[in-house]
Amino acid sequence: MLQLQGLLTDRVGLCRGWGRPLVAASLVGGALLLRLWLGPWIAGAQFITFFPAVILVTLLCGTTPGLIAIGLSIGAAGYVLRADGFTAPEAASILLFVLVALLDVAVISALLAANVMQKAALAQVAELNTRLRQDEAKFRDLIETAPDAMVIADREERIVLVNEQAEELFGYDRAELIGQPVELLMPSRFHRHHAGRLGGF
């Protein structure tokens, strides 16, 4: 649902510049027409059609147009109420509408801001992953082109990387060495002395 805002702004461009208040006015105008049409069936629910308009405007165009939509909704609802006779309870309902609508705008704005931050974080993670892959490729190239035999083991003393010179020196194919204990490449008399040395680093 939050991607709807990006869809509208990217493809249609209505929510840019002067388009934002126009979207707000259009949706609130539509809500007013719907409210007038539904009038006989929803007496006492003056703002029933304006809440969706405020929510949609905020979702599609952002916080400021959402606030504009609240103001326009108050004016439109005031027009409806004046037609029926404006009373004190209706003034209280306007106040309640304003409070709930402001809460809606605040929540949606917070969600949109969180969505933007999440997208930025994901883009940063993707960039870091790209750099990591590039650095790993450079490291592997460095190991592979080294003039000496190189064997790299993890903390569990299992071989994780060997170069071509190591294959030639030890007489094993790298597929045979990867995942094997590093002791495989040592004379048996050194096994006891070497055991556990890598794990200490």
Disulfide bonds with the S-S distance in Angstrom:
Cys15-Cys61 1.91
